[in-house]
Amino acid sequence: MSGIKKLAGQTLWYGVPTIASRFLGYLMNMALPFFVAMPEKTADLVQVYTIIPFLNVLYAYGLETAYFRFSQTHDKQKLYNTLSLSLLFSSIFFTVVLLLCQNTLVNAADLNAHPDYLLWMIAIIAVDNLNTLPFAKLRQENRPRRYAFARVAGIVLNVCVVIFFLGVIPKILESDPGHFLAKIYNKEFGLGYYLLGNLCGSLFTLVVLSKEIRQIKINFDFTLWKEVMRYSAPLIIVGLGGMVNDVLSRLIYRHVVDLPQNEADHELGIFANIFRIALLVTIMIQAFRMAAEPFFFNKSGDENAQKTYARVMKFFVIACCFMFLFIGLFLDVFRWIFTTFANPAWAEGMEVVPLLALGNIFLGIYYNLSIWYKLTNKNMYGAAITIGGAVITIVLNIVLIPKLHYAGAALATFCCYLFMMICSYLLGQKYYRVPYAVKKLLAYLTLSVLLYFVHLAGVYLVAGSMLFSISAGIVLFLGFTWFVTKVEAKELAKLPVVGKYFNR
């Protein structure tokens, strides 16, 4: 159980900055309805933040995971030097290529109304990529406090810049058009200040990580680099396929939906908004991944490693179920916020949020399961699974979006992650058997979904009463909590701090 305690502690430390970054970014994105009256105005910004994850995969080309893998068997400083230099020169190369292809990319991404967004995007990706290995080094060395500080510092500056330019300055200039701040503010730049804030935060994070960056020595081991490339090459396919599955629906939405441009932009803005609510699940998944990846590699040589992985999966699924219920049972609260304080148009499509959330839970389970091919050097299997998921995503998005609009995009996401989860489990049990408590995990997931439908039926019967919706949501959430604590009482009794409450 000590391994679980350590993972829980590190997840907390990695989780705080991850949750802070995602949540603050989430709040900024959720604030869009209050800055922008109509969803279609955000379509180009959505497009940019859809492209960024794709390019991040190319820029990093699997070196983060490779660093964790090879740090177990090779000299850590030599590995850090070699991969950091590789990342530096490849970042320069990719950035030059993107700048040379600027006009083509603007047309392909349909950013003709805001071509400057592309330049900001390239700068953000380049700087963020330089932060990749210093952050990986902190994670590998189990230094979550410094990791947390570096993450949060950049996030806070990011948020401050956005609020200053989109919230503070416009209010000041409304009452005093001649204020000196008018010299640094361009109203036409508009939502571009989101990108400016992002770049400022990334640059500041780079400064905070200067100590780790100064530890890089000009010492490149070509033999080691080739070995790492053989390992990480399939991870590029995994990463790109993962991005296809994650963001393709938003990337191609306005190209495949059979609507006039303005209406297509409107629906893209709506879909991006409901996707952000579902991403509350992903916040927790990302926090867990920050701690889990180095933890899994470090534990791989232990005698009871598989049992530890199984126990980790159980707690992970339970946490995901709580997050799913939080979203599903209190969805009316999100709808009320948009309807009351912003344009009611932003509240459209809320009914597909639980489907997206459940799909993201499947993705989180897949991330847990994927450790088998990383530990056994069978990354090509991971690539094959991801490609299969990408094919499902592409086909279903093209077929379903014209018919079901964003409900079709959500269904495509759900089916893709369900397929990947099942395939990874079946292959993993063949090549690296882990004794997962499958029946118990399925029971928790099924119960969570049933409670959501019970709540939905109850709200329907009382004609959408907000008071009933919130009250019923609280009762069902507490009921699930009681059930889990009863079933897992023995496990919970072993935990620090809270364990004493389960020893009675």
C-alpha positions as CSV (number, residue, x, y, z in Angstrom):
1,M,0.0,0.0,0.0
2,S,3.0,2.3,0.5
3,G,3.3,2.6,-3.3
4,I,-0.3,3.7,-3.6
5,K,0.3,6.3,-0.8
6,K,3.3,7.7,-2.7
7,L,1.5,7.8,-5.9
8,A,-1.5,9.5,-4.2
9,G,0.8,12.1,-2.7
10,Q,2.6,12.8,-6.0
11,T,-0.7,12.9,-7.9
12,L,-1.8,15.6,-5.4
13,W,1.4,17.6,-6.1
14,Y,1.3,17.1,-9.8
15,G,-2.5,17.5,-9.7
16,V,-2.6,20.8,-8.0
17,P,-0.7,22.7,-10.7
18,T,-2.4,20.6,-13.4
19,I,-5.8,21.2,-12.0
20,A,-4.9,24.9,-11.5
21,S,-3.7,25.2,-15.0
22,R,-6.6,23.4,-16.6
23,F,-9.1,25.0,-14.2
24,L,-7.8,28.5,-14.7
25,G,-7.6,27.9,-18.4
26,Y,-11.0,26.4,-18.2
27,L,-12.3,29.5,-16.4
28,M,-10.8,31.7,-19.1
29,N,-12.5,29.6,-21.8
30,M,-15.7,29.5,-19.8
31,A,-15.5,33.3,-19.5
32,L,-15.7,33.5,-23.3
33,P,-19.5,33.7,-23.2
34,F,-19.1,36.7,-21.0
35,F,-16.6,38.4,-23.2
36,V,-18.1,37.4,-26.5
37,A,-21.9,37.6,-27.2
38,M,-22.1,35.0,-29.9
39,P,-20.3,31.6,-30.1
40,E,-19.3,32.0,-33.7
41,K,-16.9,34.8,-32.8
42,T,-14.7,32.2,-31.0
43,A,-14.4,29.8,-33.9
44,D,-10.9,30.8,-35.1
45,L,-9.6,30.7,-31.5
46,V,-11.1,27.2,-31.1
47,Q,-9.4,26.2,-34.4
48,V,-5.9,27.4,-33.2
49,Y,-6.2,25.5,-29.9
50,T,-7.3,22.5,-31.8
51,I,-4.2,22.5,-34.0
52,I,-1.7,23.1,-31.1
53,P,-1.9,19.5,-29.7
54,F,-1.1,18.0,-33.1
55,L,2.0,20.1,-33.5
56,N,3.0,19.5,-29.9
57,V,3.2,15.8,-30.7
58,L,5.5,16.4,-33.7
59,Y,7.7,18.9,-31.7
60,A,8.2,16.4,-28.8
61,Y,8.2,13.2,-30.8
62,G,7.8,10.9,-27.8
63,L,11.0,12.1,-26.0
64,E,9.2,12.7,-22.7
65,T,8.1,9.0,-22.3
66,A,11.5,7.9,-23.7
67,Y,13.2,9.9,-21.0
68,F,11.3,8.0,-18.3
69,R,12.0,4.7,-20.0
70,F,15.8,5.1,-20.6
71,S,16.5,6.9,-17.3
72,Q,16.0,3.4,-15.7
73,T,18.9,1.9,-17.6
74,H,21.2,4.7,-18.8
75,D,23.2,7.6,-17.4
76,K,20.6,10.2,-16.6
77,Q,22.8,13.2,-17.3
78,K,24.0,11.9,-20.6
79,L,20.4,11.1,-21.5
80,Y,19.2,14.5,-20.5
81,N,21.9,16.2,-22.5
82,T,21.3,14.2,-25.6
83,L,17.5,14.5,-25.7
84,S,17.6,18.2,-24.7
85,L,19.9,19.0,-27.6
86,S,17.9,16.9,-30.0
87,L,14.7,18.8,-28.9
88,L,16.4,22.2,-29.3
89,F,17.6,21.7,-32.8
90,S,14.4,19.9,-34.0
91,S,12.3,22.7,-32.5
92,I,14.3,25.3,-34.5
93,F,13.8,23.1,-37.6
94,F,10.0,22.7,-37.2
95,T,9.5,26.4,-36.4
96,V,11.4,27.4,-39.6
97,V,9.3,25.0,-41.7
98,L,6.0,26.3,-40.2
99,L,7.0,29.9,-40.9
100,L,7.9,29.1,-44.5
101,C,4.6,27.4,-44.9
102,Q,2.7,30.1,-43.2
103,N,0.3,31.1,-46.0
104,T,-0.5,27.5,-46.8
105,L,-1.3,26.7,-43.2
106,V,-3.5,29.8,-42.8
107,N,-5.6,28.7,-45.8
108,A,-5.7,25.0,-44.6
109,A,-6.7,26.0,-41.1
110,D,-9.3,28.5,-42.4
111,L,-7.7,31.3,-40.4
112,N,-7.8,34.0,-43.2
113,A,-9.7,36.3,-40.9
114,H,-6.9,36.1,-38.3
115,P,-3.6,35.1,-39.9
116,D,-1.7,36.6,-37.0
117,Y,-3.1,33.8,-34.8
118,L,-0.9,31.3,-36.6
119,L,2.3,33.2,-35.7
120,W,1.3,33.4,-32.0
121,M,0.5,29.7,-32.2
122,I,3.9,28.8,-33.6
123,A,5.7,30.8,-30.9
124,I,3.6,29.2,-28.1
125,I,4.4,25.7,-29.4
126,A,8.1,26.4,-29.7
127,V,8.5,27.8,-26.2
128,D,6.3,25.1,-24.6
129,N,8.4,22.4,-26.2
130,L,11.6,23.7,-24.6
131,N,9.9,23.3,-21.3
132,T,9.1,19.6,-21.9
133,L,12.3,17.9,-20.7
134,P,13.0,20.1,-17.7
135,F,9.5,19.2,-16.5
136,A,10.1,15.5,-17.3
137,K,13.3,15.8,-15.3
138,L,11.5,17.1,-12.3
139,R,8.9,14.3,-12.5
140,Q,11.5,11.6,-12.9
141,E,13.5,13.0,-9.9
142,N,10.3,13.1,-7.8
143,R,10.4,16.8,-7.3
144,P,6.7,17.6,-7.5
145,R,7.0,20.8,-5.4
146,R,9.3,22.6,-7.9
147,Y,7.2,21.2,-10.7
148,A,4.1,22.6,-9.1
149,F,5.7,26.0,-8.6
150,A,6.9,26.2,-12.2
151,R,3.5,25.2,-13.6
152,V,1.5,27.6,-11.4
153,A,3.8,30.6,-12.0
154,G,3.3,30.5,-15.7
155,I,-0.4,29.9,-15.4
156,V,-0.9,32.8,-13.0
157,L,0.9,35.2,-15.4
158,N,-1.1,33.8,-18.3
159,V,-4.4,34.5,-16.5
160,C,-3.3,37.9,-15.4
161,V,-2.4,39.0,-18.9
162,V,-5.7,37.8,-20.3
163,I,-7.8,39.4,-17.6
164,F,-5.8,42.7,-17.9
165,F,-6.2,43.0,-21.7
166,L,-9.7,41.6,-22.0
167,G,-11.3,42.7,-18.8
168,V,-9.5,45.6,-17.1
169,I,-8.3,47.8,-20.0
170,P,-11.6,47.8,-21.9
171,K,-13.4,48.9,-18.8
172,I,-10.9,51.7,-18.1
173,L,-11.0,52.9,-21.7
174,E,-14.8,53.0,-21.7
175,S,-14.7,55.7,-19.0
176,D,-11.4,57.4,-20.0
177,P,-10.6,56.9,-23.8
178,G,-7.5,59.1,-23.4
179,H,-5.9,56.9,-20.7
180,F,-2.3,56.0,-21.4
181,L,-3.3,52.3,-21.6
182,A,-4.9,53.0,-24.9
183,K,-1.3,53.1,-26.4
184,I,-0.8,49.4,-25.6
185,Y,-4.3,48.2,-26.3
186,N,-5.6,47.2,-29.8
187,K,-9.3,46.5,-29.8
188,E,-9.1,44.8,-33.2
189,F,-6.7,42.2,-31.7
190,G,-9.6,41.0,-29.6
191,L,-9.3,37.3,-28.6
192,G,-5.7,37.3,-29.8
193,Y,-4.9,38.4,-26.2
194,Y,-5.7,34.8,-25.2
195,L,-2.7,33.8,-27.3
196,L,-0.6,36.6,-26.0
197,G,-1.3,35.6,-22.4
198,N,-0.5,32.0,-23.2
199,L,2.9,33.0,-24.7
200,C,3.8,35.2,-21.8
201,G,3.0,32.3,-19.4
202,S,5.1,29.9,-21.4
203,L,8.1,32.3,-21.5
204,F,7.9,32.9,-17.8
205,T,7.8,29.2,-17.1
206,L,11.0,28.9,-19.2
207,V,12.6,31.5,-17.0
208,V,11.5,29.6,-13.8
209,L,13.0,26.4,-15.2
210,S,16.3,28.1,-16.0
211,K,18.1,26.1,-13.3
212,E,17.2,22.8,-15.1
213,I,18.0,24.3,-18.5
214,R,21.5,25.4,-17.3
215,Q,22.2,21.8,-16.3
216,I,22.2,20.8,-20.0
217,K,25.7,20.2,-21.3
218,I,26.9,20.2,-24.9
219,N,27.3,16.4,-24.9
220,F,25.4,14.6,-27.6
221,D,25.6,10.7,-27.7
222,F,24.6,9.7,-31.2
223,T,24.4,6.0,-30.4
224,L,22.1,6.6,-27.4
225,W,20.0,9.0,-29.6
226,K,19.4,6.3,-32.2
227,E,18.4,3.8,-29.5
228,V,15.9,6.4,-28.1
229,M,14.5,7.2,-31.6
230,R,13.8,3.5,-32.2
231,Y,11.8,3.4,-29.0
232,S,10.0,6.7,-29.4
233,A,9.1,6.6,-33.2
234,P,6.0,4.5,-32.6
235,L,5.0,6.9,-29.9
236,I,4.7,9.7,-32.5
237,I,2.0,7.6,-34.2
238,V,0.4,7.0,-30.8
239,G,0.5,10.7,-30.1
240,L,-0.8,11.9,-33.5
241,G,-3.5,9.2,-33.4
242,G,-4.4,10.3,-29.9
243,M,-4.7,13.9,-31.1
244,V,-6.9,12.8,-34.1
245,N,-9.2,11.1,-31.6
246,D,-9.1,14.1,-29.2
247,V,-9.5,17.1,-31.4
248,L,-10.4,16.0,-35.0
249,S,-14.1,16.7,-34.4
250,R,-13.4,20.3,-33.7
251,L,-10.8,20.6,-36.3
252,I,-13.0,19.5,-39.2
253,Y,-16.4,20.4,-37.8
254,R,-17.2,23.5,-39.9
255,H,-15.9,21.7,-43.0
256,V,-18.2,18.7,-42.8
257,V,-21.3,20.0,-41.2
258,D,-23.9,21.0,-43.9
259,L,-24.6,24.5,-42.8
260,P,-23.8,28.1,-44.0
261,Q,-20.4,29.4,-42.7
262,N,-21.9,31.6,-39.9
263,E,-24.1,28.7,-38.6
264,A,-21.2,26.3,-38.8
265,D,-19.0,28.7,-36.8
266,H,-21.8,29.1,-34.3
267,E,-22.1,25.3,-33.7
268,L,-18.3,24.9,-33.5
269,G,-18.3,27.5,-30.7
270,I,-21.1,25.7,-28.9
271,F,-19.4,22.3,-29.3
272,A,-16.1,23.7,-28.0
273,N,-18.0,25.1,-25.0
274,I,-19.7,21.8,-24.0
275,F,-16.4,20.0,-24.7
276,R,-14.8,22.2,-22.0
277,I,-17.3,21.0,-19.4
278,A,-16.6,17.4,-20.2
279,L,-12.9,18.1,-19.9
280,L,-13.4,18.5,-16.1
281,V,-12.8,14.7,-16.2
282,T,-9.7,15.1,-18.2
283,I,-8.2,17.5,-15.6
284,M,-8.1,14.7,-13.1
285,I,-6.8,12.2,-15.7
286,Q,-4.0,14.6,-16.7
287,A,-3.1,15.1,-13.0
288,F,-2.9,11.4,-12.5
289,R,-0.8,10.9,-15.7
290,M,1.8,13.4,-14.5
291,A,2.5,11.2,-11.4
292,A,1.7,7.8,-12.8
293,E,4.0,7.5,-15.8
294,P,7.3,7.8,-13.9
295,F,5.7,5.8,-11.0
296,F,4.8,2.9,-13.3
297,F,8.3,2.8,-14.8
298,N,10.0,3.0,-11.3
299,K,7.8,0.2,-10.0
300,S,8.2,-2.1,-13.0
301,G,11.0,-4.1,-11.3
302,D,9.1,-4.8,-8.1
303,E,7.8,-8.2,-7.3
304,N,4.2,-7.1,-6.9
305,A,4.2,-4.5,-9.6
306,Q,1.1,-5.9,-11.4
307,K,-0.9,-6.0,-8.1
308,T,0.1,-2.4,-7.5
309,Y,-1.1,-1.4,-11.0
310,A,-4.4,-3.2,-10.5
311,R,-5.0,-1.3,-7.2
312,V,-4.1,2.0,-8.9
313,M,-6.6,1.3,-11.6
314,K,-9.4,0.7,-9.1
315,F,-8.8,4.0,-7.3
316,F,-8.5,5.8,-10.6
317,V,-11.9,4.5,-11.9
318,I,-13.6,5.4,-8.6
319,A,-12.2,9.0,-8.9
320,C,-13.4,9.2,-12.5
321,C,-16.9,8.0,-11.4
322,F,-17.1,10.8,-8.9
323,M,-16.1,13.3,-11.5
324,F,-18.6,11.9,-14.0
325,L,-21.4,12.2,-11.4
326,F,-20.4,15.7,-10.5
327,I,-20.7,16.8,-14.1
328,G,-23.9,14.8,-14.9
329,L,-25.9,15.4,-11.7
330,F,-25.2,19.1,-11.7
331,L,-25.3,19.9,-15.4
332,D,-28.4,22.1,-14.9
333,V,-26.2,24.4,-12.8
334,F,-23.9,24.9,-15.8
335,R,-26.9,25.5,-18.0
336,W,-28.3,28.0,-15.6
337,I,-25.0,30.0,-15.4
338,F,-24.9,30.4,-19.2
339,T,-28.6,31.1,-19.5
340,T,-28.6,33.7,-16.7
341,F,-25.3,35.5,-17.1
342,A,-24.5,35.1,-20.8
343,N,-26.2,34.6,-24.1
344,P,-28.6,31.6,-23.7
345,A,-27.2,30.3,-27.0
346,W,-24.1,29.2,-25.0
347,A,-26.3,26.7,-23.1
348,E,-27.1,24.7,-26.2
349,G,-26.0,21.1,-26.5
350,M,-25.6,20.4,-22.8
351,E,-27.3,17.0,-23.2
352,V,-24.2,15.6,-24.9
353,V,-21.8,16.5,-22.1
354,P,-22.2,13.3,-20.1
355,L,-21.5,11.2,-23.2
356,L,-18.3,13.2,-23.8
357,A,-17.4,12.8,-20.1
358,L,-17.9,9.0,-20.2
359,G,-15.8,8.8,-23.3
360,N,-13.0,10.7,-21.6
361,I,-13.2,8.2,-18.7
362,F,-12.6,5.4,-21.2
363,L,-9.6,7.4,-22.4
364,G,-8.2,7.7,-18.9
365,I,-8.6,3.9,-18.4
366,Y,-6.8,3.4,-21.7
367,Y,-3.9,5.6,-20.4
368,N,-3.7,3.3,-17.4
369,L,-3.8,0.2,-19.5
370,S,-1.2,1.5,-22.0
371,I,1.6,0.9,-19.5
372,W,1.9,-2.7,-20.7
373,Y,3.2,-1.8,-24.2
374,K,5.6,0.9,-22.8
375,L,7.1,-1.6,-20.3
376,T,7.4,-4.4,-22.7
377,N,8.8,-2.3,-25.6
378,K,5.8,-3.1,-27.8
379,N,5.0,0.4,-28.7
380,M,3.9,-0.6,-32.2
381,Y,0.9,-2.3,-30.6
382,G,0.0,1.1,-29.0
383,A,0.4,2.7,-32.4
384,A,-1.9,0.1,-34.0
385,I,-4.6,0.6,-31.4
386,T,-4.4,4.4,-31.8
387,I,-4.6,4.1,-35.6
388,G,-7.7,1.9,-35.2
389,G,-9.2,4.5,-32.9
390,A,-8.3,7.3,-35.4
391,V,-10.0,5.4,-38.3
392,I,-13.2,5.1,-36.2
393,T,-13.0,8.8,-35.3
394,I,-12.5,10.0,-38.9
395,V,-15.2,7.8,-40.3
396,L,-17.8,8.5,-37.6
397,N,-17.2,12.2,-37.6
398,I,-17.6,12.4,-41.4
399,V,-20.8,10.3,-41.2
400,L,-22.4,11.5,-38.0
401,I,-21.6,15.3,-37.9
402,P,-23.8,16.1,-41.0
403,K,-26.7,14.2,-39.5
404,L,-26.4,14.7,-35.7
405,H,-24.2,17.8,-35.5
406,Y,-22.2,18.0,-32.2
407,A,-24.1,15.0,-30.8
408,G,-22.6,13.0,-33.7
409,A,-19.1,14.3,-32.8
410,A,-19.6,13.3,-29.2
411,L,-20.8,9.8,-30.2
412,A,-17.7,9.4,-32.4
413,T,-15.5,10.3,-29.4
414,F,-17.3,7.9,-27.2
415,C,-17.0,5.0,-29.6
416,C,-13.3,5.6,-30.4
417,Y,-12.2,5.6,-26.7
418,L,-14.4,2.6,-25.9
419,F,-12.7,0.7,-28.8
420,M,-9.2,1.7,-27.6
421,M,-9.9,0.8,-24.0
422,I,-11.2,-2.7,-24.9
423,C,-8.3,-3.4,-27.3
424,S,-5.6,-2.3,-24.9
425,Y,-7.1,-4.4,-22.1
426,L,-7.3,-7.6,-24.2
427,L,-3.8,-7.2,-25.7
428,G,-2.3,-6.2,-22.3
429,Q,-3.7,-9.3,-20.6
430,K,-1.9,-11.4,-23.3
431,Y,1.5,-9.8,-23.1
432,Y,1.6,-8.3,-19.6
433,R,-1.1,-9.7,-17.4
434,V,-2.4,-7.4,-14.6
435,P,-5.1,-8.7,-12.2
436,Y,-7.6,-5.8,-12.7
437,A,-10.8,-6.1,-10.7
438,V,-12.8,-6.0,-13.9
439,K,-16.2,-6.9,-12.4
440,K,-15.9,-4.3,-9.6
441,L,-14.8,-1.6,-12.0
442,L,-17.6,-2.3,-14.4
443,A,-20.0,-2.2,-11.5
444,Y,-18.8,1.2,-10.4
445,L,-19.1,2.6,-14.0
446,T,-22.5,1.1,-14.5
447,L,-23.8,2.4,-11.2
448,S,-22.6,5.9,-12.1
449,V,-24.4,5.9,-15.4
450,L,-27.6,4.5,-13.9
451,L,-27.6,7.2,-11.2
452,Y,-27.2,9.8,-13.9
453,F,-30.3,8.4,-15.8
454,V,-32.3,8.2,-12.5
455,H,-31.5,11.9,-11.9
456,L,-32.4,12.8,-15.5
457,A,-35.7,10.9,-15.3
458,G,-36.5,12.6,-12.0
459,V,-35.9,16.1,-13.3
460,Y,-38.0,15.3,-16.4
461,L,-40.9,14.2,-14.2
462,V,-40.9,17.4,-12.2
463,A,-40.7,19.6,-15.3
464,G,-37.0,20.7,-14.8
465,S,-37.2,22.1,-11.3
466,M,-33.8,23.6,-10.5
467,L,-34.3,23.0,-6.7
468,F,-35.2,19.4,-7.3
469,S,-32.3,18.9,-9.7
470,I,-29.7,20.2,-7.2
471,S,-31.3,18.4,-4.2
472,A,-31.6,15.1,-6.1
473,G,-28.0,15.5,-7.4
474,I,-26.7,15.9,-3.9
475,V,-28.6,12.9,-2.6
476,L,-27.5,10.6,-5.4
477,F,-23.9,11.8,-5.1
478,L,-23.8,11.2,-1.4
479,G,-25.5,7.8,-2.0
480,F,-22.7,6.8,-4.3
481,T,-20.1,8.0,-1.8
482,W,-21.7,5.9,0.9
483,F,-21.7,2.8,-1.4
484,V,-18.1,3.2,-2.3
485,T,-16.9,3.7,1.3
486,K,-18.8,0.6,2.4
487,V,-17.4,-1.6,-0.5
488,E,-13.8,-0.2,-0.1
489,A,-13.7,0.1,3.6
490,K,-10.7,-2.2,4.1
491,E,-8.7,-0.4,1.4
492,L,-9.6,3.0,2.7
493,A,-8.7,2.0,6.2
494,K,-5.0,1.6,5.0
495,L,-4.9,5.2,3.8
496,P,-3.2,8.0,5.9
497,V,-5.3,10.6,7.6
498,V,-8.7,9.3,6.5
499,G,-8.0,5.6,7.3
500,K,-8.8,6.0,11.0
501,Y,-12.5,6.7,10.1
502,F,-12.8,3.3,8.5
503,N,-11.2,1.2,11.3
504,R,-14.3,1.3,13.5
